Amino acid sequence: MTSLDSIQELLAPLFPGMLGMQLTEATPERVSATLKVRPELCTVGGILHGGAIMAFADTLGAVGTFVNLPQGKRTTTIESSTKFMGAAPSGSTVTGESIALHRGQTTMVWQTSIKSESGKLCAVVTQTQLVLGN
């Protein structure tokens, strides 16, 4: 299995690295991370932008699929649904937890909950990842 540090290193020069997400767990069944809500990730009013939430969640589901991939396979998101429930203010930290709902040979489905520092649910994202061949 790929180590947490090696996945974080892989993400660092990419969009998830620019977001600033920090992985805290990556197993075949569950992926979690934190994200500091910086002003450049916010909307007017200093609230975490919905696009940043979606990108954070998408990355967690993709990492979960990546951890499950057989050698030589890769993945891409083919469907995503986001439900927003609450806000996260600038200066706070949100936590994302993605759990596997389905881990098949051709698709995997992940559900990610994003929560504020106080534990309030900010969003739930369900996504389908396609497993691609060589």
N, C-alpha and C positions, 0 to 999 in steps of 0.2 A: 504494500500500500504506500502511496505517496505521503510524505510527511507534511505536517502543517506549515513548517518553515519553508519547504521547497515550493508549496503552492503559493504562499505569500510572496516569495521571491519572484515567481512566475508572473504574478499579478502586478507587482510594483511598478514596472514601466508602462503598464497599460491603463485604460480608463478606470478600472477599480482602484488602482494605485493613486490616480489623480483624485478620485473621490476621497481617499484616505481611509478606506475600510481596513479593519484589522481582524483577521480570522482568529477565532478562539477555539474552534473545534471543527473538524472535518472527518466524518466517518461515513461509511456507506449508507447509513440511515439518517444522519443528522449533520447539518452544517450550521455554525453560528458565527457571528461577527459583531463588532461594534463600529459605529460611524459617528465621528464628532461633527456636530451641526455647525459648520462654519458659515460666515456671511455670504461667501460666494456660492454656496449650495442652497441659498434661500430665495424666497419670493419677497416682494415688497411687504414690509411688515415683519421681516425677520423670522419667517416660518420655513422649515425645510420644504423645498420644492418637491412636488409630486413626481417629477421626472427623476430626481435624485433617489427618492424612495423606490421607484420602479427599477432603476439601474442597480441599486443595492440588492434588492430582492432577486433580480434576474441573475446577478452574479452568484448569489448563494445557491440558487437552484442549479446553475451551470457547474459550480464547484462540486456539488453533490453528485451530479451525473459524471463529471470527470473522475471522481474518486471510484466510481463503479465501472468505468470503461475498461473493456478488454484491450490488451496491447494492440496498437495500430489503429484504434478507433478514435473518433472525435465527435463533438456535439455542437448543436445549434438550437436556439430557442425557436419553436414553431408556433407557439400560442402562449398568451399571457393575459390574465385577468386580474385587475387590481380593484380592491374596495378600500376607500379611505374612510377612517373613523375619527381620527384626532390629529392634532398638530404637535410638532416638536420645535421648540424655539431655538434660535441661534444661541450658541454657547453650551447647549446641552449635548448629551450623547444618546443615540438610539442604539438598540440592540435588535439584531435580526436572527431569527431561528427558522431554518428551513428543514422540513421533515419529508421523507420519501413517502408518497402515497402509492406509487407504482414504480417498480424497477424492472422493466422488461428488456428484451434484447434489441428492440427497435425504437422504443420510446420510454421515457421516464417522466413521471409527474411529481412535482414538488410543491408543497404549500409553505409559504413563508409568512411569519408574523413579525411585524416591526413594532417595537414597543418603546415608549419614552422612558426617561430615567425613573419616573415615578411608577412605571409598570403599566401605564395606560396604553391600550392598543391604538396604534396610529394607522396601520394598514394591514390587509391580508392579501397576499398575491399568490395565485395558483398558476403554474406554468407547465408547459409540456416541452420536453427536450427531445429532439430527434438524435438517435445514435447513427452516425455516418460511418461508412466503411472506408477502407484505405484509399 
